[in-house]
């Protein structure tokens, strides 16, 4: 009797192990199928990164300290989704201006935006920075460029994006955009600090003004995702 009881117990354990093994195999197969389908969908609808264009940069005022910089600018950025079947979720976008790789404005966050297929989105944020610390050579270079009538800046965007296909939304990806901006002199502009004093000493401008710097032409931007 004991032998028969042990045999039944072993059979139950054997059946239980087979059931658990079958269930695990089914789960693994389901995961593999879902992963394969997701891979096929991704390869078929491989999203192209959005295109960015700098349409305008208006440098409203600039104040060169020693060695700090205060500036106010308004930029107009356009982004285009080139995909026919993939939407873009801009989860976070921080925009700022740099000069010689140093930030001269504080990053401004744009509102989260969804961009449909082939859609174009335009933003026009106002950027500013008060007494932003910069290296002395950067401040000196800015004075020299202003005096020469040409200043090369960069408008940069740092953020996160997600792709959307139907009801499926991807994970978050890092987005980095860099837009070259060439400014040329075209009239009086408010100027403060040491730059204004230098302008007066050189006899090139009235107190507190120098030649205004105007955006020369729209430019395409480099985009990394």
C-alpha positions as CSV (number, residue, x, y, z in Angstrom):
1,X,0.0,0.0,0.0
2,X,2.8,2.4,0.9
3,X,4.5,1.6,-2.5
4,X,1.2,2.4,-4.3
5,X,0.8,5.7,-2.4
6,X,4.4,6.8,-3.2
7,X,3.9,5.9,-6.9
8,X,0.7,8.1,-7.1
9,X,2.6,10.9,-5.3
10,X,5.4,10.7,-7.8
11,X,3.0,10.7,-10.7
12,X,1.3,13.9,-9.4
13,X,4.7,15.6,-9.1
14,X,5.6,14.5,-12.6
15,X,2.3,15.8,-14.0
16,X,2.7,19.1,-12.1
17,X,6.3,19.6,-13.4
18,X,5.1,18.9,-17.0
19,X,2.2,21.4,-16.6
20,X,4.6,24.1,-15.2
21,X,7.1,23.4,-18.0
22,X,4.4,23.6,-20.6
23,X,3.1,26.9,-19.2
24,X,6.6,28.4,-19.1
25,X,7.2,27.2,-22.7
26,X,3.9,28.9,-23.8
27,X,4.8,32.2,-22.1
28,X,8.3,32.1,-23.7
29,X,6.8,31.4,-27.1
30,X,4.3,34.3,-26.6
31,X,7.1,36.7,-25.7
32,X,9.2,35.6,-28.7
33,X,6.2,36.0,-31.0
34,X,5.4,39.5,-29.6
35,X,9.1,40.5,-29.9
36,X,9.2,39.2,-33.5
37,X,6.1,41.1,-34.5
38,X,7.5,44.3,-32.9
39,X,10.7,43.8,-34.8
40,X,8.9,43.3,-38.1
41,X,6.8,46.4,-37.4
42,X,9.8,48.5,-36.5
43,X,11.7,47.3,-39.6
44,X,8.7,48.0,-41.9
45,X,8.0,51.4,-40.4
46,X,11.5,52.4,-39.3
47,X,11.0,56.0,-38.2
48,X,13.1,58.7,-39.7
49,X,14.3,61.4,-37.3
50,X,12.5,64.8,-37.5
51,X,14.0,67.7,-39.5
52,X,14.6,71.0,-37.7
53,X,15.1,74.5,-39.3
54,X,16.1,77.8,-37.8
55,X,13.8,80.4,-39.4
56,X,14.8,83.4,-37.4
57,X,16.9,84.7,-34.5
58,X,16.4,88.2,-33.2
59,X,19.0,89.4,-30.8
60,X,17.1,92.2,-29.0
61,X,19.8,93.3,-26.5
62,X,23.2,92.3,-25.3
63,X,25.2,93.4,-22.3
64,X,28.9,92.3,-22.0
65,X,30.2,92.4,-18.5
66,X,33.6,91.4,-17.2
67,X,33.5,88.5,-17.8
68,X,29.7,87.8,-17.9
69,X,27.1,88.3,-20.6
70,X,23.4,89.3,-20.5
71,X,21.3,88.8,-23.6
72,X,17.7,88.6,-24.8
73,X,16.8,86.9,-28.0
74,X,13.8,85.4,-29.8
75,X,14.2,82.4,-32.0
76,X,11.8,80.8,-34.5
77,X,12.3,77.1,-34.9
78,X,10.4,74.7,-37.2
79,X,10.3,70.9,-37.0
80,X,8.9,68.6,-39.6
81,X,7.9,64.9,-39.2
82,X,9.0,63.2,-42.4
83,X,7.3,59.9,-41.6
84,X,4.1,58.6,-43.4
85,X,3.0,56.2,-40.7
86,X,4.8,57.3,-37.5
87,X,3.9,60.1,-35.2
88,X,6.4,61.9,-32.9
89,X,5.8,62.8,-29.2
90,X,8.1,65.6,-28.1
91,X,8.1,64.9,-24.4
92,X,10.7,67.5,-23.4
93,X,12.4,70.2,-25.4
94,X,14.9,72.7,-23.8
95,X,16.1,75.6,-26.1
96,X,19.1,77.8,-25.5
97,X,21.7,79.8,-27.4
98,X,25.4,79.3,-27.3
99,X,28.4,81.3,-28.5
100,X,31.7,79.5,-29.0
101,X,30.2,76.4,-27.2
102,X,29.3,78.4,-24.1
103,X,25.6,79.0,-23.2
104,X,24.6,82.7,-23.3
105,X,20.9,82.2,-22.4
106,X,19.1,80.1,-19.9
107,X,17.3,77.0,-21.3
108,X,13.6,77.5,-22.0
109,X,11.3,74.5,-21.9
110,X,8.8,74.2,-24.7
111,X,5.4,72.6,-24.0
112,X,5.1,68.8,-24.8
113,X,3.8,68.4,-28.4
114,X,2.5,65.6,-30.5
115,X,3.4,65.8,-34.2
116,X,1.3,63.8,-36.7
117,X,2.4,62.2,-40.0
118,X,4.1,64.8,-42.2
119,X,3.2,67.6,-39.9
120,X,5.2,70.8,-39.3
121,X,5.4,72.5,-35.8
122,X,6.7,76.0,-35.2
123,X,7.9,77.5,-31.9
124,X,9.0,81.1,-31.2
125,X,10.3,81.2,-27.6
126,X,12.0,84.3,-26.1
127,X,15.3,83.4,-24.5
128,X,17.3,85.4,-22.0
129,X,20.2,85.2,-19.7
130,X,21.2,87.7,-17.0
131,X,24.9,87.9,-16.0
132,X,25.7,84.5,-17.4
133,X,29.3,83.6,-16.5
134,X,31.5,83.1,-19.5
135,X,35.3,82.7,-20.0
136,X,37.1,86.0,-20.5
137,X,38.3,85.0,-24.0
138,X,34.6,84.4,-24.9
139,X,33.6,87.9,-23.8
140,X,36.6,89.4,-25.7
141,X,35.8,87.4,-28.8
142,X,32.2,88.6,-28.7
143,X,33.3,92.2,-28.5
144,X,35.6,91.7,-31.5
145,X,32.9,90.0,-33.5
146,X,30.4,92.7,-32.8
147,X,32.9,95.4,-33.8
148,X,33.6,93.4,-37.0
149,X,29.8,93.2,-37.7
150,X,29.5,89.4,-37.8
151,X,28.6,87.0,-34.9
152,X,28.2,83.3,-35.3
153,X,25.9,81.6,-32.7
154,X,24.2,78.3,-32.2
155,X,20.6,77.6,-31.3
156,X,20.5,74.2,-29.5
157,X,17.6,71.9,-28.5
158,X,18.0,69.2,-25.9
159,X,15.1,66.9,-25.2
160,X,13.3,63.5,-25.3
161,X,11.0,62.0,-28.0
162,X,8.8,59.0,-28.5
163,X,7.5,57.3,-31.6
164,X,3.9,56.5,-32.1
165,X,2.5,53.9,-34.5
166,X,-1.3,53.4,-34.1
167,X,-1.8,52.8,-30.4
168,X,1.7,51.6,-29.8
169,X,4.2,54.1,-28.3
170,X,7.9,53.5,-28.1
171,X,10.3,54.2,-25.3
172,X,11.9,57.6,-24.8
173,X,14.9,58.6,-27.0
174,X,17.3,61.5,-26.5
175,X,17.1,64.3,-29.0
176,X,19.8,66.8,-29.6
177,X,19.5,69.6,-32.3
178,X,22.1,72.2,-33.2
179,X,21.3,75.1,-35.6
180,X,24.0,77.5,-36.8
181,X,23.0,81.2,-36.8
182,X,25.0,83.9,-38.5
183,X,24.2,87.5,-37.5
184,X,25.3,90.6,-39.3
185,X,25.2,94.3,-38.4
186,X,22.2,96.3,-39.6
187,X,21.5,99.3,-37.4
188,X,21.5,100.4,-33.7
189,X,20.9,97.9,-30.9
190,X,20.9,98.4,-27.1
191,X,24.3,97.5,-25.7
192,X,25.5,97.7,-22.1
193,X,28.5,97.1,-20.0
194,X,32.1,97.2,-21.2
195,X,31.1,96.8,-24.8
196,X,29.2,100.1,-24.7
197,X,32.2,101.8,-23.2
198,X,34.5,100.4,-25.8
199,X,32.1,101.5,-28.6
200,X,32.1,105.1,-27.2
201,X,35.9,105.2,-26.8
202,X,36.3,104.0,-30.4
203,X,33.8,106.6,-31.6
204,X,31.8,103.8,-33.4
205,X,28.5,104.3,-31.6
206,X,26.4,106.5,-29.4
207,X,26.3,105.6,-25.7
208,X,24.6,102.3,-25.1
209,X,24.2,101.3,-28.8
210,X,26.1,99.4,-31.4
211,X,25.2,98.1,-34.9
212,X,22.2,95.8,-34.6
213,X,22.8,92.2,-35.4
214,X,20.3,90.7,-37.8
215,X,19.8,87.0,-38.8
216,X,21.1,86.5,-42.3
217,X,19.2,83.5,-43.6
218,X,17.2,80.4,-42.5
219,X,19.4,77.4,-41.9
220,X,19.0,73.6,-41.6
221,X,19.9,72.0,-38.3
222,X,21.8,68.8,-37.4
223,X,19.6,66.3,-35.5
224,X,20.8,63.4,-33.4
225,X,18.3,60.8,-32.0
